[in-house]
Amino acid sequence: MFLQALRMTARDWRAGQLRFLLVALVVAVAALSAAGFFIDRLRSGLNRDAHQLLGADLVVNADQPISDAWRAEAKKRGLLIAETVIFPSMAQAGEGDAAQSVLASLKAVSPGYPLRGALKITTDAAQAGDSVGTPAKDIPAPGTVWLDHNLLSGLNVQVGSEIRLGDKSFRVAQLIAAEPDRGTGFLNFAPRVLMPLADLPATNLIQDGSRVNYRLLLAAPDAARAGAVREFGQWLQDTIKTGNIKGVRIDSLEDGRPEMRATLDRADRFLSLVGLLSAMLAAVAVAMAARRFMMRHLDACAMLRCLGLTQNQVTAIYLTEFLLLGLLGSLIGVAVGFGAHFVLLEMLGKLVSVELPAPTIMPALQGIATGILLLAGFALPPILQLRNVPHNRVIRREQGAPQPAALATYGLGLGAFTVLLLWQAGDPQLALYTALGFLGAFGLFALVGWLGLASLKPLRGLVNHQGWRFAVTSLQRRPGATVVQVVSLALGLMALLLLTVVRGDLMTAWRKATPPDAPNHFVINIQPDQKDAIAQRLAQAGVKDVPLYPMIRGRLVAVNGNAVTADTYTEDRARGLASREFNLSTMDELPAQNKIVQGAWYRDAPGVAEASVEEGLARTLRLKLGDTMRFDIAGSMVEAKITSLRKLDWESMRVNFFVIINPAAMADTPQTWITSFHLPRESAGTGSALSRAFPNLTVVDVGTVLRQIQAVLDQVIQAVEFLFAFTLASGLLVLYAALMGSQDERTREAGLLRALGATRRQLSQAQLIEFLLVGSLAGLLAATGAAAMGWALATFRFEFEWTFNPGVWFAGLAVGALCAIAGGWLGLRNVLKQPPLQTLREA
């Protein structure tokens, strides 16, 4: 049987029977492999660059000095380590009346810092302000420090001047242009002073009660030992839990930089969606190509049965043929995809400015498995239909109804498709949403297609045009093939339109999150009598409509009358929140970038205390609507009932509060004020001027952090845009393959109609009308499905605002009609160029 299968494969190849299926399979696997290789390298590159924002692969934060045993264990596992100590302190310069003092965030670092990313330095203040510098080869030399550029004006010093930190003097050697792991924590609000860790004891700055953050940075020496970092992190978590150690937090890429987390999560989900839709398009193309193969081999199967072959032998022959085809197509597709991904990288040019990691073997294995899985899942049902071809088909060209076993195998195809989606996605929930969406669309499209076909019957005589009657009759004659074509074209277009819809919304949401005018300065500790003067100075610097928010420090002491302590909760984050003071606020209106998700915004009434709580805090502390929170505010107790939960936009870089209480309840509490605003570069000195005019203020420049976020965001957006363009191109090729699946039947019909006297012009008009009807219906269905799935994905997975876009329906209608007309023309043009007799003979 194997030799006979080889002979059949060679014969089908010479006759062109397998070429269509092979091309569809190669295109599908090549598209998946090229996108897979690129996505694999892009994800690795994004993770690598995001780790640079931590300065390491793993960071251990503690409020006490790091244990020597932890360092020893990390070294034992072969990990690279570095240490930092961060705390607020006063930096001083000058003597006598010229003396200046500025609150700074002092960071003492050990040799080797940072383990990931590069610390950039310069001696030019303007370059430092623009984050332009050269990578530092080492940490500051003993007796020297590196400063934020805005400390120069605050201390009235220059590079080479002396400053004092505690009991020791240091020379300013460099300015900090970029600090990879700066972050946005409270200790990092003040301008940075970077010094060697070995010089820290001489300053005598750390005393009992000092607020100090000790960090142990860890990284794998090479990619092969990346698992050692995870294993050490797990060992450390177990050690902390067993020893009930307090005040320690472990940060990784997933939880170390919350301002980057949502961006990277959305990027990863979108890249997963690209893989899902590519898999869907591949499934449609292979299913259509396999059906075409089956239709062309009905007569051959009948002849084989007449020559004595059993059903099992016929099945074995075609299964072997398809397995050989699947291996060949998968290998070719992977090879083409591997080469194509290098072409893609070359075509990207400057879009990817960093060197991506080397490709791994996983996309190749996925490509081969994908080809076999697609062929097995969507080609097996037609093969099982071939085994049931009766002997008398040699005489009577009739095809029996599919057997139940053959129909049942379509469930295998759907199961294989679902497995493929789960594998490609890496996100089970996203895969489930997409699979359910497309399975639901399949059934709905088939129903609507059948209803639309039935509604055409009374319209046959509506238009007195021969082409119209030919078109409607042709559609009615082949209801099954017509519905299949509508469904396949609609599914393919829905995938492309869905990419278009989600991509547009994704780009808009990302750019809204960190727009060019996003706040890059914070001002803290504004006294009530300073508000007007500060607003006036900011207006003179070109900053208008500065929002000022009251900030009230309070400690949560009870929930529903039950005392809250650090031991009330078991999770580290909940314990940390319960043991520290909250930044509370009060205001009349719901702040911008806030959205009520449960309950209702309070009505400020005398004698009533109501609170609005951020939904993430409510989950962490297990709070719900109706609970009562009691805060200790400077010795006074304020008790408020939770009447609403809010969703905040943490990416916006604006002032946000976990808890907001109505003004009437907070009227007698001590308050300072806080604001955030965008300061143009030409007004960069305004922050330093505010610090000199109002010494009590803390002016925080987060422009460097914001530029870091925007740089990674731009890289992600550019990569996503390019992947969209590539997937769109591959999707169009797969759509073409799907449209070609019904051309054999149309060829026979056209030959018969020409033999009966129809003209080429009438056939052209009929085919044009037929494809226009099919394509328009498919386009409208695709647009509806894409809009519905786009809304679901945007709302439940990508978590950004979905906007109704009526242009999607116009685009679906136009693109569907154009694709159907183009596919019909490509299949019909050869029929019209040859005599009808030749067409009928070949059919």
Summary of the structure (lengths in Angstrom):
residues: 843
radius of gyration: 34.0
end to end distance: 28.6
largest distance: 113.9
contacts: 2863
relative contact order: 0.12
helix: 59%
strand: 16%
